[in-house]
Amino acid sequence: MIITALIVWFAVAQWDALRTSTVIMYEMDDETAHRFEGLANSVAALGQARGLWHLSSTADVRDRKYHAGASSVVRRSATNVTRGLPRRVRCNIDVPSLGVGRQRMYFFPDRVLVCESSAVGAVSYEDLRVSRGTTRFIEEAAVPADSQVVDRTWRYVNKGGGPDRRFKNNRQIPVCLYETLHFGSDSGLNELIHLSRVGAGVSLCEAIAERASLPSAKGASH
């Protein structure tokens, strides 16, 4: 595997002080280019889920009967996958990116850049941890077409799990099975994604694990 990065690069901690663009030029052999395109396609596959959300916070509830029986509530926002480059970066390839709240994660061939406004951090694939799982989510918004409805509950529930008759217009709410993707690193990356389609993140986890097992890229700075 050969990745040569010819980089006009200043310290990432001083990103906000840059007055000119950072230029990154990659030279990849056919095998490496093929592996990177596989990684890019696996990121793009996340965007094919009909529901894709970033979770910014989770809080326990004091009285579950007022929250459809849920033990916790989350703050989430819809997010997306795009292909392009961060601001002030010039490169000979476009890379996929995933929105995580106010930040975006850009998946370059040799590292992930996490960008927010004028700040940026870098995480190598060797240090990037990605774990996937599933969660049962009480969906009070529209149910995505590709999700699995595995149960139903009530907007207001009694101790036995049935409808609380004290409340009028106490409607049933679907419980969906969603996929979870958690991105973490020792440097402080800690982001959680929900996807409406279970299995959408399998190829990404495999691609990142494969990339992490390969030798680190060698680069020259100018």
N, C-alpha and C positions, 0 to 999 in steps of 0.2 A: 504494500500500500504506500502510495506516494502522494503527499499533499505538501506543496511548497507555497508558503504564504509570503509574498513580498509586500511588506506593510510599511506605510508611512503612518506611524502609530505613536501617540503620546500616552502617558499613563492614564488609565481609565478613571482614576480618582480625580483627574483634572479635566474631565470631559467638558464641564461647564465653562472652562477657561479657553477652550479651543475657538479660534477665530477662523480657522480654515477647515476644510473637510478632511476626514481621515480616509485614506485610500488603501484598500485591501485588494490585492490581486492574487487569485488562486491559479495554480497550475496542477492539474490532476491527471493521472493516467486513466485509462478507460475503466479499469476495475473500480477505482476510487470514485470516479464520476458516477458510475452505475450505483454504487452503494449510497452516495449522497442523494441521488435522485430517488432511491428507495426510501430514504429517511424523509425527504421532502414530501413524497406521496403519502407517507404514513401520517405526517402532520396534517396534510390536506384532508385526509380521511376523517379527522375529527370534525371538520367543518361540514361534512355531509350528514351528520346527525341532525335531526329536525329540531332538537333542543340542545343548546350548548351554553352552560352558565359558569361564571366564576363566583365562588363563595368567598365573601370578604369577612364574615363573622358568624359565630354560632353562640347561642345563649340558651341556658336551661330555662324551662318555664316553671312557674310556681304552682299553677293550677292547670292540669292537662285538660280538664273538661272544657275550658274556653279556647283551646287550641287543637281541636279535633283529635284529642288523645295523644298529641305529639309530646315527646319528652324534651324537645329542644326546638328552637326556631332559628332559622338562618337568614342572613342577608345575602341575596344573590343578585347578579345582573347578567343579562344576556351578553355573550361575547362572540368573537368570530375568529376565523383564520384567514389570513391574507398572504400574498407573496409580494415582496419588495425589499426595501432597505430602510434602516433607521435614518433619521435626520443626520445630516453632516457626514454620512458615510457614502463613499463611492466604491463600487466593487464591480468586477467583471461577471458576476452572477447575481441573480435574484435569489432570495432565501425565503422560506416560509416563516410566518410569525403567528403567535397565539396571544390574544389579549388576556391579561390577568389583572383586572381592575384598572388602575391608572398606569400600569406598566404593560409592556409587550415583551414577549420572549422571542428572540430571533435565532433560528437554528442555522448557524453557519456550519461549514464542513468540519471545523476543528474545535468549536466551542459554541456555547449559547450566550448571546448578549441579552441582558435584561435592562430595558431602557424605560426611563420615566422622565419626560420633559427634557431637561438638560443634564440629567444624571444617567450613568450607565454602570452596570456591573457585568463581569464575565464569569461564567462557570464552565469548566472543562467537562467533557462527557464522562471522564473518569470519576469526577466528583458529583455528577448529577445523579440523583436518585429519583426513580419514577416507579410508583406502585399503583396498581389498579385493584378495584374491588367493586362491590355493588352496595346499594343502599335503598331502602324502602322510603319513598318520599311522598308525603301527603300533598297532592297537587291541587291547589286552589285556582290556578290559572288554567288555560286551555291545555288539554293533554296532547303532546306531540304524536303525530301519526305513527312513528316508528317505536313508540315506547310500549312496555308491557304493563297492563293494569293487573295487579296481583291481588288486590283487595279493595274494600271500600270502608269508609268510616263516616261519621257524622260531624257536621260543623261544631255541634255541642254534644258531648257524650256524657253518659252517666257512669257511675263506678263500674258497671258491668260491661261497658263498651257499647251499649245501645244508645238510641237517641234520647236526649234529655228533653222530656215533654214540656218543660217549663218555657222553652223557647219556641216562638212561632217561626215558620219558614226555615226550619232546621233541615237543611238539605244534606244529601249524601255527597261525599267527596271521594274521588278515586285515589287509591294508593298505587303509585307507579314504582317499578323497579328500574333504577338508573345506574349507570356505570360511574364510578369515581376514579379520577386520576389525581394523584398527589405528586407534585414536583418539589423536591427538597435538596438541600446541600448543606455542608458544614459551614459555608460562608453566609448562611442566613436565608437562602431561598426557601419559601414555604407557601406554596400556592395549591389550592384545591379546585378542581374542575368537576362538574357534573355533566354527563352526556345522556341523552334520552335513549340512545340505542346501545344496549349491552353488547360488548365486543368491539366497539368502534376504536378503542384504544389499544387493542392487542398488538397490532403491527407496529405502533409507535414504541411500545415497551420493548419489543423484540429488536427493533432497529437501533434504539439507544443502547441496549445491552450489548449488541454486536459492535457498535461503534466504540463503546467504552473498553472492549476487550482488545482493540487494535492498538498498535503503537501510536504514541502521541505524534502530532504533526511537528515537523521541523520548520522553523520560520526564520527569516532574516528581517531585522528592523532597520529602517533608514530614517 
